[in-house]
Amino acid sequence: MEDLETEVEYQSGNIGKYDLGFDGTNFLLLAKQTACLARKAFGVEETSKKE
């Protein structure tokens, strides 16, 4: 069986995107980190990466 990448959208108040994991018994929703695509519209400031 092929090991394919899976993504899940789940809505509860807002829509979130998650990777799907499996711990041997249960499927798990794994949080994804995404960038804001409209930073200026929402007043999100750029942050510098700490080294």
C-alpha positions as a Markdown table, in Angstrom:
| # | Residue | x | y | z |
|---|---|---|---|---|
| 1 | Met | 0.0 | 0.0 | 0.0 |
| 2 | Glu | 1.3 | 3.5 | -0.9 |
| 3 | Asp | 2.1 | 6.0 | 1.8 |
| 4 | Leu | 0.3 | 9.1 | 0.6 |
| 5 | Glu | 0.3 | 12.6 | 2.1 |
| 6 | Thr | -3.0 | 13.6 | 3.6 |
| 7 | Glu | -4.4 | 17.0 | 4.6 |
| 8 | Val | -7.7 | 17.6 | 6.6 |
| 9 | Glu | -9.8 | 20.7 | 6.9 |
| 10 | Tyr | -11.9 | 20.9 | 10.1 |
| 11 | Gln | -14.4 | 23.6 | 11.0 |
| 12 | Ser | -15.3 | 24.7 | 14.5 |
| 13 | Gly | -15.7 | 28.4 | 14.7 |
| 14 | Asn | -13.1 | 28.8 | 12.0 |
| 15 | Ile | -11.6 | 26.5 | 9.4 |
| 16 | Gly | -8.2 | 25.0 | 10.2 |
| 17 | Lys | -6.0 | 22.8 | 8.1 |
| 18 | Tyr | -4.3 | 19.8 | 9.7 |
| 19 | Asp | -2.0 | 17.0 | 8.7 |
| 20 | Leu | -3.3 | 13.6 | 9.6 |
| 21 | Gly | -1.3 | 11.3 | 11.8 |
| 22 | Phe | -1.8 | 7.8 | 13.2 |
| 23 | Asp | -0.5 | 6.6 | 16.5 |
| 24 | Gly | -1.1 | 2.9 | 15.8 |
| 25 | Thr | -4.7 | 3.0 | 17.2 |
| 26 | Asn | -6.1 | 6.5 | 16.5 |
| 27 | Phe | -6.0 | 9.0 | 13.8 |
| 28 | Leu | -4.6 | 12.4 | 15.0 |
| 29 | Leu | -5.1 | 15.9 | 13.7 |
| 30 | Leu | -1.6 | 17.5 | 13.6 |
| 31 | Ala | -1.6 | 21.4 | 13.6 |
| 32 | Lys | 0.0 | 23.0 | 10.6 |
| 33 | Gln | 1.8 | 26.3 | 10.7 |
| 34 | Thr | 0.9 | 28.7 | 7.8 |
| 35 | Ala | 1.9 | 32.2 | 7.0 |
| 36 | Cys | -0.7 | 35.0 | 6.9 |
| 37 | Leu | -1.3 | 35.8 | 3.3 |
| 38 | Ala | -2.8 | 39.3 | 4.0 |
| 39 | Arg | -0.4 | 40.7 | 6.6 |
| 40 | Lys | -1.1 | 44.4 | 5.8 |
| 41 | Ala | -4.9 | 43.9 | 5.8 |
| 42 | Phe | -4.9 | 42.4 | 9.3 |
| 43 | Gly | -2.1 | 44.6 | 10.8 |
| 44 | Val | 0.3 | 41.7 | 11.2 |
| 45 | Glu | 3.9 | 43.0 | 11.5 |
| 46 | Glu | 6.9 | 41.2 | 10.1 |
| 47 | Thr | 9.0 | 39.6 | 12.8 |
| 48 | Ser | 12.7 | 38.8 | 12.4 |
| 49 | Lys | 13.9 | 35.3 | 13.1 |
| 50 | Lys | 16.0 | 34.8 | 16.2 |
| 51 | Glu | 19.3 | 33.0 | 15.7 |
